């Protein structure tokens, strides 16, 4: 388990397990009050997925591929904390937002190589939001 401070609230990252934190905010007309954010990290070359309950859809809050913390995926060369793909959030949002299930792969082939010779990971924070019509994309 790794404790991080992101977005001015604490998150706990479990590899392939989820820990939730409640946040209060409104974004793009959606009231996110009492919706639990879930966060996880995939180490370099790992695959994983997000799945929301039936009637809910994924809303990605943030996604970073690179390295910003030496305690997440602490193997390989971790001496940098400042590299991130500029396109990782856009790519994850395009692949996941509005769907009930989303498969992810933390790899340079998908997100580019923001820092040569350093171990990277994909960190994603998302919420499962009740779909207004009760149906998510499949």
N, CA, C and O atoms as a MOPAC input file, in Angstrom:
PM7 MOZYME 1SCF
protein

 N      0.84900 1    -1.17400 1     0.00000 1
 C      0.00000 1     0.00000 1     0.00000 1
 C      0.89100 1     1.23200 1     0.00000 1
 O      1.90400 1     1.27600 1     0.69800 1
 N      0.50600 1     2.23500 1    -0.78900 1
 C      1.25100 1     3.47400 1    -0.90800 1
 C      0.29900 1     4.62000 1    -0.59300 1
 O     -0.80400 1     4.66700 1    -1.13700 1
 N      0.70100 1     5.54300 1     0.27300 1
 C     -0.09300 1     6.73700 1     0.55200 1
 C      0.44100 1     7.87800 1    -0.30200 1
 O      1.65000 1     8.10900 1    -0.33400 1
 N     -0.43600 1     8.59200 1    -0.99200 1
 C     -0.04600 1     9.72200 1    -1.82200 1
 C     -0.94400 1    10.90600 1    -1.51500 1
 O     -2.07200 1    10.72900 1    -1.05400 1
 N     -0.45800 1    12.10400 1    -1.76600 1
 C     -1.29400 1    13.28500 1    -1.69200 1
 C     -1.45800 1    13.80600 1    -3.11100 1
 O     -0.51300 1    14.33900 1    -3.69200 1
 N     -2.63800 1    13.65700 1    -3.66400 1
 C     -2.96200 1    14.14800 1    -4.99500 1
 C     -4.26000 1    14.91800 1    -4.89400 1
 O     -5.13000 1    14.55900 1    -4.10100 1
 N     -4.40700 1    15.96400 1    -5.67800 1
 C     -5.65400 1    16.71300 1    -5.73400 1
 C     -6.08600 1    17.22300 1    -4.37000 1
 O     -7.28100 1    17.40000 1    -4.13200 1
 N     -5.14700 1    17.46100 1    -3.47500 1
 C     -5.40700 1    18.00200 1    -2.14300 1
 C     -6.23600 1    17.07500 1    -1.26900 1
 O     -6.87800 1    17.53100 1    -0.32300 1
 N     -6.23100 1    15.78400 1    -1.57000 1
 C     -6.84200 1    14.81200 1    -0.67000 1
 C     -6.03100 1    13.53500 1    -0.74100 1
 O     -5.42200 1    13.24600 1    -1.77200 1
 N     -6.01300 1    12.76400 1     0.33800 1
 C     -5.17100 1    11.56300 1     0.35900 1
 C     -5.78800 1    10.42100 1    -0.44300 1
 O     -7.00100 1    10.21300 1    -0.43100 1
 N     -4.93600 1     9.70100 1    -1.12700 1
 C     -5.34700 1     8.48900 1    -1.83100 1
 C     -4.44800 1     7.36100 1    -1.36700 1
 O     -3.27800 1     7.58600 1    -1.05400 1
 N     -4.96300 1     6.19500 1    -1.32100 1
 C     -4.15500 1     5.01900 1    -1.05500 1
 C     -4.19100 1     4.18400 1    -2.32000 1
 O     -5.26000 1     3.90700 1    -2.86500 1
 N     -3.02700 1     3.78800 1    -2.77700 1
 C     -2.96200 1     3.00400 1    -4.00100 1
 C     -2.65400 1     1.56400 1    -3.63400 1
 O     -1.67000 1     1.28400 1    -2.94900 1
 N     -3.48000 1     0.67400 1    -4.08200 1
 C     -3.28200 1    -0.74400 1    -3.93300 1
 C     -3.10400 1    -1.30300 1    -5.32900 1
 O     -3.86800 1    -0.95900 1    -6.23100 1
 N     -2.14100 1    -2.13300 1    -5.52200 1
 C     -1.93700 1    -2.70300 1    -6.83900 1
 C     -3.00700 1    -3.75300 1    -7.09000 1
 O     -3.03400 1    -4.79800 1    -6.44100 1
 N     -3.89100 1    -3.46000 1    -8.04600 1
 C     -5.00300 1    -4.29700 1    -8.46300 1
 C     -6.10800 1    -4.39200 1    -7.41900 1
 O     -7.06500 1    -5.13700 1    -7.62800 1
 N     -6.01700 1    -3.66700 1    -6.30100 1
 C     -7.10100 1    -3.53500 1    -5.34900 1
 C     -7.45500 1    -2.05500 1    -5.31900 1
 O     -6.67700 1    -1.22200 1    -5.78300 1
 N     -8.59100 1    -1.73100 1    -4.79000 1
 C     -9.01600 1    -0.34800 1    -4.83300 1
 C     -9.32900 1     0.15800 1    -3.44100 1
 O     -9.89900 1    -0.56200 1    -2.62100 1
 N     -8.95300 1     1.39900 1    -3.17600 1
 C     -9.27500 1     2.10900 1    -1.94700 1
 C    -10.00400 1     3.37100 1    -2.37300 1
 O     -9.60500 1     4.00700 1    -3.34800 1
 N    -11.04400 1     3.74200 1    -1.68000 1
 C    -11.83300 1     4.88900 1    -2.11500 1
 C    -11.66100 1     6.06800 1    -1.17700 1
 O    -11.39000 1     5.90700 1     0.01300 1
 N    -11.82100 1     7.24400 1    -1.73400 1
 C    -11.83500 1     8.49000 1    -0.97100 1
 C    -13.01100 1     9.30900 1    -1.47500 1
 O    -13.24300 1     9.38000 1    -2.68200 1
 N    -13.74900 1     9.92300 1    -0.57500 1
 C    -14.90200 1    10.70900 1    -0.99100 1
 C    -14.46800 1    12.14500 1    -1.26000 1
 O    -13.70700 1    12.72200 1    -0.48300 1
 N    -14.94500 1    12.71700 1    -2.34700 1
 C    -14.56500 1    14.05500 1    -2.77400 1
 C    -15.83300 1    14.85100 1    -3.01900 1
 O    -16.85600 1    14.27500 1    -3.38900 1
 N    -15.79200 1    16.14900 1    -2.82200 1
 C    -16.93900 1    16.99100 1    -3.10700 1
 C    -16.56600 1    17.97800 1    -4.20000 1
 O    -15.67300 1    18.80600 1    -4.01800 1
 N    -17.26100 1    17.88900 1    -5.35400 1
 C    -16.98600 1    18.80800 1    -6.45300 1
 C    -18.06600 1    18.67200 1    -7.52000 1
 O    -18.78500 1    17.67400 1    -7.56800 1
 N    -18.17000 1    19.67900 1    -8.36800 1
 C    -19.03500 1    19.63800 1    -9.54100 1
 C    -18.15600 1    19.93200 1   -10.73700 1
 O    -17.39500 1    20.89900 1   -10.71900 1
 N    -18.24600 1    19.11300 1   -11.78200 1
 C    -17.43700 1    19.27900 1   -12.97200 1
 C    -18.28000 1    18.96000 1   -14.18700 1
 O    -18.96200 1    17.93600 1   -14.22400 1
 N    -18.23900 1    19.83000 1   -15.18000 1
 C    -18.99100 1    19.63900 1   -16.42100 1
 C    -20.46600 1    19.34700 1   -16.16500 1
 O    -21.07500 1    18.53500 1   -16.86100 1
 N    -21.03300 1    20.01100 1   -15.16500 1
 C    -22.44900 1    19.85600 1   -14.87600 1
 C    -22.81000 1    18.58900 1   -14.12200 1
 O    -23.98500 1    18.36800 1   -13.82700 1
 N    -21.82100 1    17.74200 1   -13.79700 1
 C    -22.08600 1    16.51000 1   -13.06000 1
 C    -21.72300 1    16.74400 1   -11.60400 1
 O    -20.61900 1    17.19600 1   -11.30000 1
 N    -22.63700 1    16.44200 1   -10.71500 1
 C    -22.38200 1    16.57900 1    -9.29300 1
 C    -21.66700 1    15.32400 1    -8.82100 1
 O    -22.23800 1    14.23300 1    -8.82500 1
 N    -20.41000 1    15.48500 1    -8.41200 1
 C    -19.60900 1    14.35500 1    -7.97200 1
 C    -19.64800 1    14.19000 1    -6.45200 1
 O    -18.86700 1    13.41000 1    -5.90700 1
 N    -20.54400 1    14.91200 1    -5.74700 1
 C    -20.65700 1    14.74200 1    -4.30500 1
 C    -20.99500 1    13.29000 1    -3.98600 1
 O    -21.82800 1    12.67500 1    -4.65200 1
 N    -20.35700 1    12.76400 1    -2.98700 1
 C    -20.59400 1    11.40900 1    -2.48900 1
 C    -20.29100 1    10.32100 1    -3.51800 1
 O    -20.75200 1     9.18800 1    -3.37300 1
 N    -19.53500 1    10.64700 1    -4.53700 1
 C    -19.06500 1     9.62500 1    -5.46400 1
 C    -17.64700 1     9.27900 1    -5.04700 1
 O    -16.83700 1    10.17700 1    -4.81700 1
 N    -17.33800 1     8.01500 1    -4.94700 1
 C    -16.02600 1     7.59700 1    -4.48600 1
 C    -15.05600 1     7.50900 1    -5.64900 1
 O    -15.34000 1     6.85900 1    -6.65500 1
 N    -13.91400 1     8.16200 1    -5.50900 1
 C    -12.84700 1     8.01500 1    -6.47800 1
 C    -12.10200 1     6.72900 1    -6.17400 1
 O    -11.95400 1     6.33900 1    -5.01500 1
 N    -11.64300 1     6.08900 1    -7.20800 1
 C    -10.85000 1     4.88000 1    -7.06100 1
 C     -9.55400 1     5.11800 1    -7.80300 1
 O     -9.54700 1     5.73400 1    -8.86800 1
 N     -8.46200 1     4.63600 1    -7.25200 1
 C     -7.16800 1     4.88700 1    -7.83800 1
 C     -6.34300 1     3.61900 1    -7.82300 1
 O     -6.42900 1     2.82100 1    -6.89000 1
 N     -5.54100 1     3.43400 1    -8.86500 1
 C     -4.64600 1     2.28400 1    -8.91900 1
 C     -3.47900 1     2.60500 1    -9.82900 1
 O     -3.50700 1     3.57800 1   -10.58200 1
 N     -2.45400 1     1.77400 1    -9.75100 1
 C     -1.28800 1     1.93200 1   -10.61200 1
 C     -0.96200 1     0.59400 1   -11.25100 1
 O     -1.03700 1    -0.45500 1   -10.61100 1
 N     -0.59800 1     0.65000 1   -12.52600 1
 C     -0.07300 1    -0.50700 1   -13.24500 1
 C      1.39700 1    -0.24100 1   -13.49600 1
 O      1.74300 1     0.77900 1   -14.09200 1
 N      2.26300 1    -1.13100 1   -13.05900 1
 C      3.68500 1    -0.97800 1   -13.31400 1
 C      3.95800 1    -1.21900 1   -14.79700 1
 O      3.12700 1    -1.78900 1   -15.50400 1
 N      5.12400 1    -0.78300 1   -15.26000 1
 C      5.48600 1    -0.89400 1   -16.67200 1
 C      5.19600 1    -2.28500 1   -17.21700 1
 O      5.58600 1    -3.29100 1   -16.62400 1
 N      4.51600 1    -2.33100 1   -18.33700 1
 C      4.15700 1    -3.54000 1   -19.08600 1
 C      3.07400 1    -4.39100 1   -18.43400 1
 O      2.77300 1    -5.47600 1   -18.93000 1
 N      2.48800 1    -3.93500 1   -17.34900 1
 C      1.36400 1    -4.65600 1   -16.75400 1
 C      0.07600 1    -4.27500 1   -17.46400 1
 O     -0.05400 1    -3.18200 1   -18.01400 1
 N     -0.87600 1    -5.20700 1   -17.43700 1
 C     -2.21100 1    -4.96100 1   -17.97800 1
 C     -3.21300 1    -5.04300 1   -16.84200 1
 O     -3.01500 1    -5.78300 1   -15.87900 1
 N     -4.28700 1    -4.28100 1   -16.95900 1
 C     -5.34000 1    -4.29800 1   -15.96000 1
 C     -6.60800 1    -3.74000 1   -16.56200 1
 O     -6.64800 1    -3.38800 1   -17.74100 1
 N     -7.63900 1    -3.66100 1   -15.74800 1
 C     -8.89700 1    -3.12600 1   -16.25600 1
 C     -9.65900 1    -2.40900 1   -15.16200 1
 O     -9.44000 1    -2.62300 1   -13.96900 1
 N    -10.56400 1    -1.54500 1   -15.60900 1
 C    -11.51300 1    -0.85200 1   -14.74900 1
 C    -12.88200 1    -1.42200 1   -15.07700 1
 O    -13.20400 1    -1.61500 1   -16.24900 1
 N    -13.68100 1    -1.69000 1   -14.07700 1
 C    -15.04600 1    -2.14800 1   -14.31300 1
 C    -15.96900 1    -1.49500 1   -13.30100 1
 O    -15.73600 1    -1.54600 1   -12.09400 1
 N    -17.02500 1    -0.88000 1   -13.82100 1
 C    -18.05100 1    -0.28600 1   -12.96000 1
 C    -19.26100 1    -1.20900 1   -12.91900 1
 O    -19.44700 1    -2.04900 1   -13.80000 1
 N    -20.07600 1    -1.04300 1   -11.89100 1
 C    -21.30100 1    -1.83200 1   -11.76200 1
 C    -22.25100 1    -1.51500 1   -12.90200 1
 O    -22.16800 1    -0.45200 1   -13.51800 1
 N    -23.14300 1    -2.43500 1   -13.17100 1
 C    -24.15400 1    -2.23600 1   -14.20400 1
 C    -24.94700 1    -0.96300 1   -13.89700 1
 O    -25.34200 1    -0.72600 1   -12.75600 1
 N    -25.17300 1    -0.15200 1   -14.92600 1
 C    -25.89100 1     1.09700 1   -14.75800 1
 C    -24.98400 1     2.27800 1   -14.44200 1
 O    -25.45400 1     3.40800 1   -14.30500 1
 N    -23.67400 1     2.01600 1   -14.32400 1
 C    -22.70400 1     3.07600 1   -14.07200 1
 C    -21.68600 1     3.10000 1   -15.19900 1
 O    -21.48700 1     2.10500 1   -15.89700 1
 N    -21.04600 1     4.24700 1   -15.36700 1
 C    -20.01900 1     4.35400 1   -16.39000 1
 C    -18.77600 1     5.00900 1   -15.80500 1
 O    -18.84100 1     5.70500 1   -14.79200 1
 N    -17.66200 1     4.77800 1   -16.44900 1
 C    -16.37000 1     5.27200 1   -15.99300 1
 C    -16.22500 1     6.75300 1   -16.34000 1
 O    -16.54900 1     7.18100 1   -17.44800 1
 N    -15.73100 1     7.52300 1   -15.36900 1
 C    -15.29200 1     8.88900 1   -15.60200 1
 C    -13.86700 1     8.99400 1   -15.06700 1
 O    -13.65200 1     8.94200 1   -13.85600 1
 N    -12.89900 1     9.13900 1   -15.96000 1
 C    -11.49600 1     9.24300 1   -15.56500 1
 C    -11.24100 1    10.65600 1   -15.05700 1
 O    -11.55400 1    11.63300 1   -15.73800 1
 N    -10.68300 1    10.75900 1   -13.88300 1
 C    -10.35000 1    12.03500 1   -13.27100 1
 C     -8.92700 1    12.43400 1   -13.63900 1
 O     -8.66400 1    13.59400 1   -13.95900 1
 N     -8.01800 1    11.47800 1   -13.59300 1
 C     -6.63900 1    11.75000 1   -13.99600 1
 C     -5.96900 1    10.45600 1   -14.42400 1
 O     -6.36500 1     9.36700 1   -14.00900 1
 N     -4.96000 1    10.59100 1   -15.25000 1
 C     -4.14700 1     9.45400 1   -15.66900 1
 C     -2.75500 1     9.97000 1   -15.99600 1
 O     -2.59600 1    10.92300 1   -16.75800 1
 N     -1.75700 1     9.33400 1   -15.41700 1
 C     -0.37400 1     9.73800 1   -15.64600 1
 C      0.44500 1     8.49700 1   -15.95100 1
 O      0.44500 1     7.53900 1   -15.17800 1
 N      1.15100 1     8.51500 1   -17.08800 1
 C      2.12100 1     7.47100 1   -17.40300 1
 C      3.49700 1     8.11300 1   -17.31800 1
 O      3.77200 1     9.10900 1   -17.98800 1
 N      4.34600 1     7.54200 1   -16.50100 1
 C      5.69100 1     8.05600 1   -16.30700 1
 C      6.13200 1     7.71800 1   -14.90300 1
 O      5.92700 1     6.59900 1   -14.43300 1
 N      6.74000 1     8.68300 1   -14.22900 1
 C      7.15900 1     8.47800 1   -12.84700 1
 C      7.09000 1     9.81000 1   -12.13200 1
 O      7.74100 1    10.77500 1   -12.53200 1
 N      6.29200 1     9.85900 1   -11.06200 1
 C      6.19500 1    11.05700 1   -10.23400 1
 C      6.46300 1    10.75600 1    -8.76900 1
 O      6.52000 1    11.67400 1    -7.95000 1
 N      6.63000 1     9.47500 1    -8.42500 1
 C      6.84800 1     9.08200 1    -7.03700 1
 C      7.71000 1     7.82400 1    -7.01900 1
 O      7.39800 1     6.85500 1    -7.71100 1
 N      8.77900 1     7.82600 1    -6.24700 1
 C      9.66600 1     6.66500 1    -6.24300 1
 C      9.15500 1     5.50900 1    -5.38800 1
 O      9.79600 1     4.46000 1    -5.33300 1
 N      8.00600 1     5.67900 1    -4.71600 1
 C      7.44300 1     4.59700 1    -3.91100 1
 C      6.42100 1     3.75800 1    -4.68000 1
 O      6.07000 1     2.66200 1    -4.24300 1
 N      5.94200 1     4.25900 1    -5.81700 1
 C      4.99900 1     3.50600 1    -6.64200 1
 C      5.81600 1     2.66700 1    -7.62100 1
 O      6.70300 1     3.18600 1    -8.29800 1
 N      5.51900 1     1.37700 1    -7.69300 1
 C      6.27100 1     0.44500 1    -8.54800 1
 C      7.77000 1     0.61900 1    -8.31500 1
 O      8.50100 1     0.99100 1    -9.23300 1
 N      8.22700 1     0.35100 1    -7.09800 1
 C      9.61500 1     0.64300 1    -6.73400 1
 C     10.61900 1    -0.41100 1    -7.20700 1
 O     11.26300 1    -1.06700 1    -6.38800 1
 N     10.75000 1    -0.57000 1    -8.49800 1
 C     11.76300 1    -1.47100 1    -9.04600 1
 C     12.38000 1    -0.82600 1   -10.27600 1
 O     11.78700 1     0.06900 1   -10.87700 1
 N     13.55300 1    -1.27200 1   -10.64500 1
 C     14.24000 1    -0.65900 1   -11.77300 1
 C     14.82500 1     0.68600 1   -11.37000 1
 O     14.99400 1     0.96900 1   -10.18400 1
 N     15.12900 1     1.50200 1   -12.34900 1
 C     15.70700 1     2.81700 1   -12.10200 1
 C     14.58600 1     3.79600 1   -11.76200 1
 O     13.77600 1     4.13600 1   -12.62400 1
 N     14.53800 1     4.25000 1   -10.51400 1
 C     13.45100 1     5.11900 1   -10.03700 1
 C     13.98300 1     6.46100 1    -9.54300 1
 O     13.30300 1     7.13900 1    -8.77200 1
 N     15.17500 1     6.85700 1    -9.96600 1
 C     15.81400 1     8.05500 1    -9.43900 1
 C     15.24900 1     9.36700 1    -9.96300 1
 O     15.73200 1    10.43300 1    -9.58200 1
 N     14.24200 1     9.31800 1   -10.82400 1
 C     13.61100 1    10.55400 1   -11.28400 1
 C     12.17800 1    10.59900 1   -10.76500 1
 O     11.56100 1     9.55300 1   -10.56800 1
 N     11.64600 1    11.79000 1   -10.54300 1
 C     10.25600 1    11.92600 1   -10.10700 1
 C      9.54100 1    12.95000 1   -10.96200 1
 O      8.50300 1    13.47400 1   -10.55800 1
 N     10.07300 1    13.24500 1   -12.13600 1
 C      9.54200 1    14.37200 1   -12.89000 1
 C      9.15900 1    14.03300 1   -14.32600 1
 O      9.00400 1    14.95100 1   -15.13100 1
 N      9.00100 1    12.78700 1   -14.68000 1
 C      8.68000 1    12.50500 1   -16.07900 1
 C      7.25100 1    11.99500 1   -16.20100 1
 O      6.79400 1    11.18100 1   -15.39900 1
 N      6.55700 1    12.49100 1   -17.22200 1
 C      5.18900 1    12.04300 1   -17.48100 1
 C      4.87400 1    12.23400 1   -18.94300 1
 O      5.32900 1    13.18900 1   -19.57200 1
 N      4.09700 1    11.32600 1   -19.47600 1
 C      3.63500 1    11.43200 1   -20.85300 1
 C      2.61700 1    12.56600 1   -20.93300 1
 O      1.71600 1    12.65600 1   -20.09900 1
 N      2.75800 1    13.41200 1   -21.91800 1
 C      1.82200 1    14.52900 1   -22.07700 1
 C      0.46900 1    14.08800 1   -22.62100 1
 O     -0.50300 1    14.84000 1   -22.55500 1
 N      0.40200 1    12.86600 1   -23.16100 1
 C     -0.83900 1    12.39100 1   -23.78000 1
 C     -1.54700 1    11.30600 1   -22.97600 1
 O     -2.61000 1    10.84000 1   -23.38800 1
 N     -0.99100 1    10.89400 1   -21.85000 1
 C     -1.56400 1     9.74500 1   -21.13300 1
 C     -2.99100 1     9.99800 1   -20.65700 1
 O     -3.84200 1     9.11800 1   -20.79300 1
 N     -3.27300 1    11.15700 1   -20.11000 1
 C     -4.63000 1    11.41500 1   -19.61300 1
 C     -5.63800 1    11.42600 1   -20.75700 1
 O     -6.71500 1    10.84100 1   -20.63900 1
 N     -5.30100 1    12.08300 1   -21.85200 1
 C     -6.20000 1    12.13200 1   -22.99900 1
 C     -6.46900 1    10.72200 1   -23.55400 1
 O     -7.60800 1    10.39100 1   -23.88300 1
 N     -5.43200 1     9.90700 1   -23.65300 1
 C     -5.59000 1     8.56000 1   -24.20500 1
 C     -6.44100 1     7.67300 1   -23.30400 1
 O     -7.29000 1     6.93000 1   -23.79400 1
 N     -6.22300 1     7.74100 1   -21.99700 1
 C     -7.01700 1     6.92900 1   -21.06900 1
 C     -8.46300 1     7.40700 1   -21.05000 1
 O     -9.37900 1     6.58500 1   -21.03200 1
 N     -8.68600 1     8.71200 1   -21.05200 1
 C    -10.06000 1     9.23100 1   -21.08000 1
 C    -10.78100 1     8.80100 1   -22.35200 1
 O    -11.94600 1     8.40800 1   -22.30400 1
 N    -10.09400 1     8.87300 1   -23.48400 1
 C    -10.71500 1     8.47000 1   -24.75400 1
 C    -11.05900 1     6.97800 1   -24.75400 1
 O    -12.07300 1     6.57600 1   -25.32500 1
 N    -10.23500 1     6.17000 1   -24.12700 1
 C    -10.46300 1     4.72500 1   -24.10100 1
 C    -11.49100 1     4.29400 1   -23.06100 1
 O    -12.12200 1     3.24700 1   -23.21100 1
 N    -11.66500 1     5.09100 1   -22.00800 1
 C    -12.45400 1     4.62100 1   -20.86500 1
 C    -13.72800 1     5.40600 1   -20.56900 1
 O    -14.73000 1     4.80700 1   -20.17900 1
 N    -13.72000 1     6.72000 1   -20.74300 1
 C    -14.87900 1     7.51400 1   -20.32800 1
 C    -16.15700 1     7.06600 1   -21.02300 1
 O    -16.19200 1     6.89800 1   -22.24100 1
 N    -17.19200 1     6.87800 1   -20.23500 1
 C    -18.49800 1     6.50800 1   -20.77100 1
 C    -18.71000 1     5.02100 1   -20.92600 1
 O    -19.80200 1     4.59000 1   -21.29600 1
 N    -17.68600 1     4.22200 1   -20.65200 1
 C    -17.80900 1     2.76300 1   -20.76200 1
 C    -17.93800 1     2.14100 1   -19.38700 1
 O    -17.56800 1     2.75100 1   -18.38400 1
 N    -18.45600 1     0.94500 1   -19.34000 1
 C    -18.57100 1     0.21300 1   -18.08600 1
 C    -17.27700 1    -0.52500 1   -17.76600 1
 O    -16.92200 1    -0.67500 1   -16.59700 1
 N    -16.56500 1    -0.98700 1   -18.80100 1
 C    -15.30500 1    -1.71100 1   -18.64900 1
 C    -14.26300 1    -1.09300 1   -19.56200 1
 O    -14.56900 1    -0.67400 1   -20.67900 1
 N    -13.04800 1    -1.04000 1   -19.08500 1
 C    -11.95500 1    -0.47000 1   -19.86400 1
 C    -10.68200 1    -1.26000 1   -19.56100 1
 O    -10.31300 1    -1.42700 1   -18.39900 1
 N    -10.01600 1    -1.74300 1   -20.60700 1
 C     -8.75800 1    -2.47000 1   -20.45100 1
 C     -7.59500 1    -1.52200 1   -20.69200 1
 O     -7.61400 1    -0.73000 1   -21.63500 1
 N     -6.57800 1    -1.60500 1   -19.83200 1
 C     -5.43000 1    -0.71400 1   -19.89700 1
 C     -4.13500 1    -1.51500 1   -19.93200 1
 O     -4.05900 1    -2.62500 1   -19.40700 1
 N     -3.12300 1    -0.93200 1   -20.55900 1
 C     -1.80100 1    -1.54400 1   -20.64100 1
 C     -0.77100 1    -0.43300 1   -20.44400 1
 O     -0.70900 1     0.50700 1   -21.23500 1
 N      0.02100 1    -0.54200 1   -19.40600 1
 C      1.04400 1     0.46500 1   -19.11000 1
 C      2.27300 1     0.18200 1   -19.96600 1
 O      3.11700 1    -0.63600 1   -19.59900 1
 N      2.37100 1     0.85700 1   -21.10600 1
 C      3.50600 1     0.56300 1   -21.99200 1
 C      3.95300 1     1.79300 1   -22.77600 1
 O      3.16500 1     2.69800 1   -23.05000 1
 N      5.22600 1     1.80200 1   -23.12600 1
 C      5.78400 1     2.86900 1   -23.95800 1
 C      5.14100 1     2.87500 1   -25.33600 1
 O      5.01600 1     3.93300 1   -25.95300 1
 N      4.73200 1     1.71700 1   -25.82700 1
 C      4.12300 1     1.63200 1   -27.15200 1
 C      2.82300 1     2.42800 1   -27.21400 1
 O      2.48000 1     2.97100 1   -28.26400 1
 N      2.10600 1     2.50300 1   -26.11500 1
 C      0.82800 1     3.21900 1   -26.08500 1
 C      1.02900 1     4.68600 1   -25.70100 1
 O      0.43600 1     5.57100 1   -26.31800 1
 N      1.85000 1     4.95000 1   -24.69900 1
 C      1.95000 1     6.29500 1   -24.13500 1
 C      3.24800 1     7.02200 1   -24.49900 1
 O      3.44100 1     8.16800 1   -24.09600 1
 N      4.12600 1     6.38000 1   -25.24600 1
 C      5.41900 1     6.97800 1   -25.54300 1
 C      6.37600 1     6.72500 1   -24.39000 1
 O      6.00800 1     6.11000 1   -23.39000 1
 N      7.59900 1     7.19900 1   -24.53500 1
 C      8.61000 1     6.99400 1   -23.50200 1
 C      9.03800 1     8.35500 1   -22.94700 1
 O      9.98000 1     8.96500 1   -23.45300 1
 N      8.34900 1     8.82600 1   -21.91200 1
 C      8.62900 1    10.17000 1   -21.40400 1
 C      9.97400 1    10.29900 1   -20.68300 1
 O     10.46700 1    11.41100 1   -20.49200 1
 N     10.57100 1     9.16900 1   -20.28100 1
 C     11.87000 1     9.23500 1   -19.59900 1
 C     12.64400 1     7.95200 1   -19.89100 1
 O     12.37200 1     6.89500 1   -19.32100 1
 N     13.60600 1     8.07400 1   -20.78800 1
 C     14.43800 1     6.92500 1   -21.14500 1
 C     15.19200 1     6.40100 1   -19.93700 1
 O     15.64200 1     7.16900 1   -19.08700 1
 N     15.32400 1     5.09500 1   -19.87400 1
 C     16.11900 1     4.41400 1   -18.84700 1
 C     15.55900 1     4.53100 1   -17.43200 1
 O     16.28200 1     4.30500 1   -16.46200 1
 N     14.28500 1     4.88200 1   -17.30600 1
 C     13.65900 1     4.92200 1   -15.99600 1
 C     12.42500 1     4.02700 1   -15.99300 1
 O     11.72100 1     3.91500 1   -16.99700 1
 N     12.17700 1     3.39600 1   -14.85900 1
 C     10.99400 1     2.55300 1   -14.69700 1
 C      9.75300 1     3.43800 1   -14.59300 1
 O      9.74300 1     4.41800 1   -13.84800 1
 N      8.70700 1     3.08800 1   -15.34300 1
 C      7.49400 1     3.90100 1   -15.39500 1
 C      6.28300 1     3.10500 1   -14.91100 1
 O      6.36000 1     1.89100 1   -14.72700 1
 N      5.16400 1     3.80600 1   -14.70800 1
 C      3.89800 1     3.18600 1   -14.33500 1
 C      2.76700 1     4.06200 1   -14.83400 1
 O      2.96000 1     5.23900 1   -15.14100 1
 N      1.56700 1     3.46500 1   -14.91100 1
 C      0.35400 1     4.19400 1   -15.26400 1
 C     -0.48700 1     4.30700 1   -14.00800 1
 O     -0.89200 1     3.29500 1   -13.43500 1
 N     -0.75000 1     5.52200 1   -13.58100 1
 C     -1.58000 1     5.77100 1   -12.40400 1
 C     -2.88500 1     6.40300 1   -12.87100 1
 O     -2.87600 1     7.42800 1   -13.55300 1
 N     -4.01300 1     5.78700 1   -12.49900 1
 C     -5.32200 1     6.23600 1   -12.95100 1
 C     -6.22400 1     6.46500 1   -11.74200 1
 O     -6.29200 1     5.63500 1   -10.83600 1
 N     -6.90800 1     7.59300 1   -11.74300 1
 C     -7.93500 1     7.87800 1   -10.74600 1
 C     -9.23600 1     8.08000 1   -11.50700 1
 O     -9.28000 1     8.83300 1   -12.47900 1
 N    -10.29400 1     7.40900 1   -11.06800 1
 C    -11.56400 1     7.46000 1   -11.78300 1
 C    -12.72000 1     7.29600 1   -10.80600 1
 O    -12.52800 1     6.93000 1    -9.64700 1
 N    -13.91600 1     7.57400 1   -11.29400 1
 C    -15.15500 1     7.33400 1   -10.55100 1
 C    -16.09600 1     6.53500 1   -11.43100 1
 O    -16.02700 1     6.60600 1   -12.65800 1
 N    -16.97100 1     5.78000 1   -10.79900 1
 C    -18.07500 1     5.13100 1   -11.49500 1
 C    -19.30000 1     6.00200 1   -11.24900 1
 O    -19.75900 1     6.14000 1   -10.11500 1
 N    -19.82200 1     6.58400 1   -12.31800 1
 C    -20.93000 1     7.53000 1   -12.22600 1
 C    -22.18300 1     6.87600 1   -12.77300 1
 O    -22.17000 1     6.28900 1   -13.85500 1
 N    -23.26800 1     6.98300 1   -12.01600 1
 C    -24.52900 1     6.41200 1   -12.47500 1
 C    -24.91200 1     7.03700 1   -13.80000 1
 O    -24.97800 1     8.26000 1   -13.92500 1
 N    -25.16300 1     6.19700 1   -14.78500 1
 C    -25.53200 1     6.67100 1   -16.11400 1
 C    -26.93100 1     7.25500 1   -16.05700 1
 O    -27.82100 1     6.67800 1   -15.43300 1
 N    -27.13200 1     8.40000 1   -16.70800 1
 C    -28.41800 1     9.08400 1   -16.64700 1
 C    -29.55900 1     8.25000 1   -17.21400 1
 O    -30.70000 1     8.38100 1   -16.77100 1
 N    -29.26400 1     7.39500 1   -18.19000 1
 C    -30.32300 1     6.53700 1   -18.74100 1
 C    -30.20200 1     5.10700 1   -18.23200 1
 O    -30.91800 1     4.21700 1   -18.69200 1
 N    -29.28200 1     4.88200 1   -17.26700 1
 C    -29.14700 1     3.56000 1   -16.67300 1
 C    -28.35900 1     2.58200 1   -17.51000 1
 O    -28.20400 1     1.42600 1   -17.11600 1
 N    -27.85400 1     3.01000 1   -18.65700 1
 C    -27.09900 1     2.10300 1   -19.52600 1
 C    -25.75000 1     2.72000 1   -19.84400 1
 O    -25.66200 1     3.89100 1   -20.21300 1
 N    -24.70100 1     1.92600 1   -19.69900 1
 C    -23.37100 1     2.37800 1   -20.08500 1
 C    -23.02800 1     1.80900 1   -21.45600 1
 O    -23.69400 1     0.88900 1   -21.93100 1
 N    -21.99800 1     2.34900 1   -22.09200 1
 C    -21.52800 1     1.78200 1   -23.36200 1
 C    -20.91600 1     0.42100 1   -23.06600 1
 O    -20.44000 1     0.18600 1   -21.95600 1
 N    -20.92300 1    -0.46800 1   -24.03400 1
 C    -20.31400 1    -1.78800 1   -23.80600 1
 C    -19.19600 1    -2.03900 1   -24.74200 1
 O    -18.57400 1    -3.10000 1   -24.69000 1

